[in-house]
Amino acid sequence: MSNSDQLVSALKGIVGEANVISNPDQLKAYAVDGLIPKAVVSPGSAEEISKVVVYANTEKLSVVPRGNGTKMAAGGVPKKVDIVLSLLRLNKVLEYDVANMSLSVEAGMTLAEVQKKLGNGGKGNFMALDPAHTDKATIGGIIATNASGPRRYIYGTCRDMLLGVKVVSPEGAINSFGGKVLKNVSGYDMTKLMIGSWGSLGIITQITTKLLPLPEASATLLVSLESLTAANAVIKKVIHSVLLPSAIELISAKAAERLGEKAKYLLAFSLEGVAEAVERQATDIADFSKKEGATATKVLKGADDQKFWVRLRDFSDDMAKEFATPIVLKSNFLISKHTELLGVYEKLAQAAGVSAAFVLHAGNGILYTYIFEKADKSGIADLIGKMTAEAAKCEGNLMVDSSPREIKEKISAWGQQRDDQIIMRRLKENLDPNGVLSPGRFVGGI
């Protein structure tokens, strides 16, 4: 019996024959940066995951956790991919505590499924997250990659809402951290540590999170502007006012066009709350904008309001119609530098002859760059290097949110190396001495 046959046989013994994929043609769909696994396994419990991980340690095999695969084109190129471990069978709501506004759910449920169960016809609660690919992204994957969206401006990120996690360690131990209370024991805050760890420090099997009540009403205000100077003035006025939009997005002309809007620069404000407050905010922000030279304003409500944010949030889905693996970059930097850096990026792309669209989370210091070129076009890797350097000048960095392997091999997918990477490397060595979980995918090739 070959090594591959032994592996498949062992995995079938743990999770059952129906929950192991070993057909070479089927395995291609689970490749990570072109590396095809020897098997895909779908455990149905934390106990089964533990047994798979223990087996992988014994046989010196690598394990890459996976939900629906929405983030598999991000991060570094893995050192090896032996087993892809799917979490999709862990898809239950475990406890919905209405009184305490908390939820415990398994990691394989999609965020869209969770929101639907919580919504109660618009009168229930919701998880305050809106990352890209909400219909497909699993809860575990969102936490593991610390994914967020436009509404992080008001609601924050995973770190602000996660109360506890259940995790299978890199050596197979099943551990629970945190809970419904905010108090934590001394030492590492393991709940926080799992956020954004990319499956390299443990496999998240379930989470407990805070919930919020659904807002009574919502609307979107769109503001068309002719310059970044005017856009910056409007943003600053809103941020320093008593108004509190749930999202402020600054969108370049190319991005706006693909969203069905025409503007040199488009500001999008998401407004939520009681109906009267939503109306008042839309009026006040429109007045601010007109005084700063806005050429047009428009309010979206109902289905149009929802549709706009879904298209913006899932911008790269539209790109996937043209590119098998879209090139998407995520930069972070000082908030005070947001429009300045957007202007620099536009000039760099133009000088390189690269077609690009930009979407800025104004007020959060997050800028997404969408490159509408084939990966083999010369100059793209050099452009990414220059953008990374500019982000670093603004006390930030740049990471690859999605890219074909040939781009990653020419650049650092996690941007410029930082001093804290040494800490993460030591943590990885302590928690995963055999390098079993997602080797090479996390920051610094960890």
C-alpha positions as CSV (number, residue, x, y, z in Angstrom):
1,M,0.0,0.0,0.0
2,S,1.4,3.4,-1.0
3,N,1.8,6.3,1.4
4,S,-1.2,8.1,-0.2
5,D,-3.3,5.0,0.1
6,Q,-2.3,4.6,3.8
7,L,-3.2,8.3,4.4
8,V,-6.6,7.9,2.7
9,S,-7.3,4.7,4.6
10,A,-6.4,6.3,8.0
11,L,-8.6,9.4,7.3
12,K,-11.6,7.2,6.3
13,G,-11.2,5.3,9.6
14,I,-11.5,8.6,11.5
15,V,-14.3,10.4,9.6
16,G,-15.9,7.7,7.4
17,E,-15.4,6.9,3.8
18,A,-18.1,9.5,2.6
19,N,-16.1,12.3,4.2
20,V,-12.8,11.9,2.4
21,I,-11.9,13.0,-1.1
22,S,-9.0,11.3,-2.8
23,N,-10.0,11.4,-6.5
24,P,-7.1,13.4,-8.3
25,D,-9.6,15.3,-10.4
26,Q,-11.6,16.4,-7.4
27,L,-8.6,17.3,-5.4
28,K,-7.6,20.0,-8.0
29,A,-10.4,22.2,-6.7
30,Y,-8.8,22.3,-3.3
31,A,-5.3,23.3,-4.4
32,V,-3.7,26.1,-2.4
33,D,-1.5,28.3,-4.6
34,G,-1.3,25.4,-7.1
35,L,-0.3,22.8,-4.4
36,I,-2.7,19.9,-4.7
37,P,-3.4,18.0,-1.4
38,K,-3.1,14.3,-1.1
39,A,-6.6,14.2,0.5
40,V,-9.5,16.4,1.6
41,V,-11.1,15.4,4.9
42,S,-14.4,16.7,6.4
43,P,-14.6,15.9,10.1
44,G,-18.0,16.2,11.8
45,S,-16.8,17.2,15.3
46,A,-13.8,18.7,17.2
47,E,-13.0,15.1,18.4
48,E,-12.6,14.0,14.8
49,I,-10.5,17.0,13.9
50,S,-8.3,16.2,16.9
51,K,-7.7,12.7,15.6
52,V,-6.8,14.0,12.2
53,V,-4.3,16.4,13.6
54,V,-2.8,13.8,15.9
55,Y,-2.3,11.5,12.9
56,A,-0.8,14.3,10.9
57,N,1.8,15.0,13.7
58,T,2.7,11.3,13.8
59,E,3.2,11.1,10.1
60,K,4.8,14.5,9.7
61,L,2.0,15.8,7.4
62,S,0.7,19.3,7.0
63,V,-2.9,20.3,7.5
64,V,-4.5,23.4,5.9
65,P,-8.0,24.3,7.4
66,R,-10.6,25.4,4.9
67,G,-14.2,26.8,5.0
68,N,-15.6,27.7,1.6
69,G,-12.3,28.8,0.2
70,T,-12.9,32.5,0.0
71,K,-9.5,33.4,1.5
72,M,-7.4,30.6,0.0
73,A,-5.8,33.0,-2.5
74,A,-4.5,35.2,0.3
75,G,-1.5,34.8,2.5
76,G,1.9,33.3,1.7
77,V,2.5,30.2,-0.5
78,P,2.3,27.1,1.8
79,K,5.5,25.1,2.3
80,K,3.4,22.0,1.6
81,V,-0.2,20.9,1.5
82,D,-0.8,17.3,2.5
83,I,-4.3,17.4,4.0
84,V,-7.0,20.0,3.4
85,L,-9.3,19.9,6.4
86,S,-12.8,21.1,5.5
87,L,-15.0,22.5,8.4
88,L,-18.2,22.6,6.5
89,R,-19.8,19.8,8.4
90,L,-19.5,21.8,11.6
91,N,-22.5,24.0,10.8
92,K,-24.9,24.2,13.8
93,V,-26.1,27.1,16.0
94,L,-25.2,25.7,19.5
95,E,-26.8,28.4,21.7
96,Y,-28.7,31.6,21.0
97,D,-28.9,33.5,24.3
98,V,-31.4,36.3,23.5
99,A,-31.4,37.7,27.0
100,N,-27.6,38.1,27.1
101,M,-27.3,39.0,23.4
102,S,-24.8,36.3,22.6
103,L,-24.4,33.4,20.2
104,S,-22.4,30.2,20.1
105,V,-22.0,28.7,16.7
106,E,-19.9,26.1,14.9
107,A,-17.1,27.3,12.6
108,G,-18.5,25.9,9.4
109,M,-21.7,28.0,9.2
110,T,-21.6,30.8,6.7
111,L,-22.2,34.3,8.0
112,A,-25.2,34.7,5.7
113,E,-26.8,31.6,7.3
114,V,-26.2,33.0,10.8
115,Q,-27.6,36.4,10.0
116,K,-30.7,34.8,8.5
117,K,-31.3,32.7,11.6
118,L,-30.9,35.8,13.8
119,G,-32.8,38.3,11.7
120,N,-36.4,37.3,12.7
121,G,-37.9,39.2,9.8
122,G,-35.9,42.4,10.5
123,K,-36.8,42.5,14.3
124,G,-34.0,40.3,15.6
125,N,-30.2,40.6,16.1
126,F,-27.1,40.3,14.0
127,M,-23.4,39.7,14.1
128,A,-21.8,43.0,13.5
129,L,-19.5,41.8,10.6
130,D,-19.8,42.5,6.9
131,P,-16.7,41.0,5.2
132,A,-16.5,40.2,1.5
133,H,-18.2,37.0,0.3
134,T,-20.7,37.0,3.2
135,D,-22.8,34.4,1.4
136,K,-19.9,31.9,1.3
137,A,-17.5,33.0,4.1
138,T,-17.7,30.7,7.1
139,I,-17.6,32.0,10.7
140,G,-14.4,30.2,11.4
141,G,-12.7,31.5,8.3
142,I,-13.8,35.1,9.1
143,I,-12.3,34.9,12.6
144,A,-9.1,33.1,11.4
145,T,-8.4,35.8,8.8
146,N,-9.8,38.7,10.9
147,A,-12.0,39.6,7.9
148,S,-14.1,42.8,8.1
149,G,-15.9,45.2,5.8
150,P,-17.1,48.8,5.4
151,R,-19.1,48.8,8.7
152,R,-16.0,48.2,10.8
153,Y,-16.1,52.0,11.1
154,I,-18.8,51.9,13.7
155,Y,-19.0,48.2,14.7
156,G,-15.3,47.4,14.9
157,T,-13.7,44.0,14.0
158,C,-13.7,40.5,15.3
159,R,-11.6,41.6,18.3
160,D,-14.4,43.8,19.5
161,M,-17.1,41.2,19.5
162,L,-15.6,37.7,20.1
163,L,-16.1,36.3,23.6
164,G,-14.7,32.8,23.3
165,V,-13.5,30.1,21.0
166,K,-13.1,26.3,20.9
167,V,-9.9,25.3,19.2
168,V,-8.0,22.1,18.3
169,S,-4.4,22.8,18.9
170,P,-1.6,22.0,16.5
171,E,-0.9,18.9,18.5
172,G,-4.5,17.8,18.7
173,A,-5.7,19.0,22.1
174,I,-9.2,20.4,22.3
175,N,-9.3,23.6,24.2
176,S,-11.9,26.2,25.1
177,F,-11.0,29.8,25.8
178,G,-13.1,32.7,27.0
179,G,-16.9,32.5,27.2
180,K,-19.8,34.8,27.8
181,V,-17.9,37.0,30.2
182,L,-15.2,39.5,29.3
183,K,-12.8,38.5,32.2
184,N,-9.8,36.4,31.1
185,V,-7.1,34.5,32.9
186,S,-3.5,35.7,33.1
187,G,-1.1,34.8,30.3
188,Y,-1.9,34.8,26.6
189,D,-5.4,35.9,25.6
190,M,-5.9,32.8,23.4
191,T,-9.2,34.0,22.1
192,K,-7.6,37.2,20.7
193,L,-4.6,35.2,19.6
194,M,-6.7,33.0,17.3
195,I,-8.1,36.1,15.5
196,G,-6.2,36.6,12.3
197,S,-3.9,33.6,12.9
198,W,-4.8,32.0,9.6
199,G,-5.2,28.6,11.0
200,S,-1.5,28.4,11.9
201,L,-1.9,28.3,15.7
202,G,-5.0,26.2,16.0
203,I,-8.2,25.1,14.2
204,I,-11.3,27.1,15.3
205,T,-14.3,24.7,15.7
206,Q,-16.8,27.0,17.4
207,I,-17.1,30.6,18.6
208,T,-19.1,32.6,21.1
209,T,-19.8,36.2,20.1
210,K,-21.7,39.3,21.2
211,L,-24.8,40.3,19.1
212,L,-26.4,43.7,18.4
213,P,-30.1,44.5,17.7
214,L,-30.9,45.1,14.0
215,P,-31.3,48.8,13.2
216,E,-34.8,50.1,12.6
217,A,-34.0,51.8,9.3
218,S,-31.1,52.3,6.9
219,A,-30.1,54.3,3.8
220,T,-27.1,55.2,1.7
221,L,-26.0,58.7,0.8
222,L,-23.8,58.9,-2.3
223,V,-21.8,62.1,-2.9
224,S,-20.0,62.9,-6.2
225,L,-16.8,65.0,-5.9
226,E,-14.2,66.3,-8.3
227,S,-11.1,66.1,-6.2
228,L,-9.5,64.2,-3.3
229,T,-9.1,67.6,-1.5
230,A,-12.9,68.0,-1.5
231,A,-13.4,64.4,-0.5
232,N,-11.0,64.8,2.4
233,A,-12.8,67.9,3.6
234,V,-16.2,66.2,3.7
235,I,-14.8,63.1,5.4
236,K,-13.1,65.3,8.1
237,K,-16.3,67.3,8.7
238,V,-18.3,64.2,9.2
239,I,-15.8,62.4,11.4
240,H,-15.5,65.4,13.7
241,S,-19.2,66.1,13.9
242,V,-21.9,64.5,16.1
243,L,-23.0,62.4,13.1
244,L,-22.3,58.7,13.2
245,P,-22.6,56.9,9.9
246,S,-21.9,53.1,10.0
247,A,-19.5,53.3,7.1
248,I,-17.7,55.9,5.1
249,E,-16.2,54.7,1.8
250,L,-14.2,56.7,-0.8
251,I,-14.4,55.1,-4.2
252,S,-12.3,55.9,-7.3
253,A,-13.8,56.6,-10.7
254,K,-13.1,53.1,-12.1
255,A,-14.6,51.4,-9.0
256,A,-17.6,53.7,-9.1
257,E,-18.2,52.9,-12.7
258,R,-18.3,49.2,-12.0
259,L,-20.8,49.9,-9.3
260,G,-23.1,51.7,-11.8
261,E,-22.2,55.2,-10.7
262,K,-20.4,58.0,-12.5
263,A,-18.1,60.2,-10.5
264,K,-14.4,61.2,-10.4
265,Y,-14.6,60.3,-6.7
266,L,-17.6,58.9,-4.9
267,L,-18.2,59.0,-1.2
268,A,-20.7,56.5,0.2
269,F,-22.2,56.9,3.6
270,S,-24.1,54.0,5.2
271,L,-26.7,55.4,7.7
272,E,-28.4,53.2,10.2
273,G,-30.7,53.7,13.3
274,V,-34.1,55.1,13.9
275,A,-35.8,56.4,10.8
276,E,-35.8,60.1,11.9
277,A,-32.0,60.0,12.6
278,V,-31.2,58.3,9.3
279,E,-33.1,61.1,7.4
280,R,-31.4,63.8,9.4
281,Q,-27.9,62.4,8.8
282,A,-28.5,62.1,5.1
283,T,-29.7,65.8,5.0
284,D,-26.8,67.1,7.1
285,I,-24.0,65.2,5.3
286,A,-25.5,66.3,1.9
287,D,-25.4,69.9,3.1
288,F,-21.7,69.5,4.3
289,S,-20.8,68.0,0.9
290,K,-22.5,70.7,-1.2
291,K,-20.5,73.4,0.7
292,E,-17.3,71.5,-0.2
293,G,-18.2,71.4,-3.9
294,A,-20.1,68.2,-4.4
295,T,-21.4,67.9,-7.9
296,A,-24.3,65.6,-7.0
297,T,-25.9,63.7,-4.1
298,K,-28.2,60.8,-4.1
299,V,-30.0,58.7,-1.4
300,L,-30.6,55.0,-1.8
301,K,-33.2,53.2,0.2
302,G,-34.7,49.7,0.5
303,A,-33.4,47.2,-2.0
304,D,-31.2,49.7,-3.7
305,D,-29.5,50.5,-0.4
306,Q,-28.8,46.8,0.3
307,K,-27.7,46.0,-3.3
308,F,-25.1,48.8,-3.3
309,W,-23.3,47.6,-0.2
310,V,-23.4,44.0,-1.3
311,R,-21.8,44.9,-4.7
312,L,-19.2,47.1,-2.9
313,R,-18.4,44.5,-0.3
314,D,-18.1,41.7,-2.9
315,F,-16.3,43.9,-5.5
316,S,-13.8,41.1,-6.3
317,D,-16.6,38.7,-7.2
318,D,-17.3,40.9,-10.3
319,M,-13.6,40.7,-11.1
320,A,-13.7,36.9,-11.0
321,K,-15.7,37.0,-14.2
322,E,-12.6,38.2,-16.0
323,F,-9.7,36.8,-13.9
324,A,-9.5,33.3,-12.5
325,T,-7.7,34.7,-9.4
326,P,-8.1,38.5,-9.0
327,I,-5.3,40.6,-7.8
328,V,-6.5,42.4,-4.6
329,L,-4.2,44.3,-2.2
330,K,-5.1,45.5,1.3
331,S,-3.1,48.4,2.7
332,N,-3.2,49.9,6.2
333,F,-1.8,53.2,7.3
334,L,-2.3,56.3,9.5
335,I,-5.9,57.5,9.1
336,S,-4.7,61.1,8.6
337,K,-2.9,59.9,5.4
338,H,-5.9,58.2,3.8
339,T,-6.6,60.5,0.8
340,E,-3.0,61.3,0.4
341,L,-2.0,57.7,0.0
342,L,-5.0,57.0,-2.4
343,G,-3.6,59.8,-4.6
344,V,-0.1,58.4,-4.5
345,Y,-1.4,54.9,-5.4
346,E,-3.4,56.3,-8.4
347,K,-0.3,58.0,-9.7
348,L,1.9,54.9,-9.2
349,A,-0.7,52.7,-11.1
350,Q,-0.9,55.2,-13.9
351,A,2.9,55.5,-14.3
352,A,3.1,51.7,-14.4
353,G,0.4,51.5,-17.1
354,V,-1.7,49.3,-14.8
355,S,-5.5,49.5,-14.7
356,A,-6.6,49.7,-11.0
357,A,-9.6,50.6,-8.9
358,F,-9.5,51.8,-5.3
359,V,-11.9,51.6,-2.4
360,L,-10.9,53.3,0.8
361,H,-12.4,52.6,4.3
362,A,-12.2,56.3,5.3
363,G,-11.9,56.7,9.0
364,N,-10.2,53.2,9.4
365,G,-7.0,53.6,7.4
366,I,-7.7,50.6,5.1
367,L,-7.4,50.9,1.3
368,Y,-8.2,48.1,-1.1
369,T,-6.5,48.1,-4.5
370,Y,-8.1,46.0,-7.3
371,I,-5.8,45.4,-10.3
372,F,-7.5,44.7,-13.6
373,E,-4.5,43.0,-15.3
374,K,-3.3,39.5,-16.0
375,A,-0.7,38.3,-13.4
376,D,1.9,37.9,-16.1
377,K,1.9,41.6,-17.1
378,S,5.3,43.1,-16.5
379,G,5.5,45.8,-13.8
380,I,2.8,44.5,-11.5
381,A,5.2,43.1,-8.9
382,D,7.3,46.2,-9.0
383,L,4.1,48.3,-8.6
384,I,3.1,46.3,-5.5
385,G,6.6,46.8,-4.0
386,K,6.3,50.6,-4.5
387,M,2.8,50.6,-3.0
388,T,4.1,48.6,0.0
389,A,6.9,51.2,0.5
390,E,4.4,54.1,0.4
391,A,2.2,52.4,3.0
392,A,5.2,51.8,5.3
393,K,6.1,55.6,5.0
394,C,2.6,56.2,6.5
395,E,3.3,53.8,9.4
396,G,1.4,50.9,7.7
397,N,1.9,48.0,5.4
398,L,0.4,46.1,2.5
399,M,-0.7,42.5,2.3
400,V,-2.0,40.4,-0.6
401,D,-5.7,39.7,-0.1
402,S,-5.9,37.7,-3.4
403,S,-3.4,36.9,-6.0
404,P,-2.1,34.1,-8.3
405,R,1.0,32.3,-7.1
406,E,3.3,33.9,-9.8
407,I,2.8,37.3,-8.2
408,K,3.4,36.1,-4.7
409,E,6.7,34.4,-5.7
410,K,8.0,37.9,-6.8
411,I,6.9,39.8,-3.7
412,S,6.3,39.5,0.0
413,A,2.6,38.6,0.4
414,W,2.6,40.1,3.9
415,G,4.5,43.3,3.0
416,Q,7.6,44.6,4.8
417,Q,8.8,42.6,7.8
418,R,8.1,44.0,11.2
419,D,9.7,43.4,14.6
420,D,6.7,41.7,16.0
421,Q,7.1,38.8,13.4
422,I,9.8,37.5,15.8
423,I,7.2,37.1,18.5
424,M,4.8,35.3,16.1
425,R,7.6,33.0,15.0
426,R,8.3,32.0,18.6
427,L,4.6,31.4,19.3
428,K,4.4,29.2,16.2
429,E,7.5,27.2,17.3
430,N,6.0,26.8,20.8
431,L,2.5,25.9,19.8
432,D,3.2,24.0,16.6
433,P,6.7,22.5,17.0
434,N,6.2,20.1,14.1
435,G,4.9,22.8,11.7
436,V,1.7,20.9,11.0
437,L,-0.9,23.7,10.6
438,S,-0.8,25.8,7.4
439,P,3.0,26.0,7.2
440,G,4.2,29.0,5.3
441,R,0.8,30.8,4.9
442,F,1.0,33.2,7.8
443,V,3.1,36.4,8.1
444,G,6.8,36.0,7.6
445,G,6.3,32.5,6.0
446,I,5.4,31.1,9.5
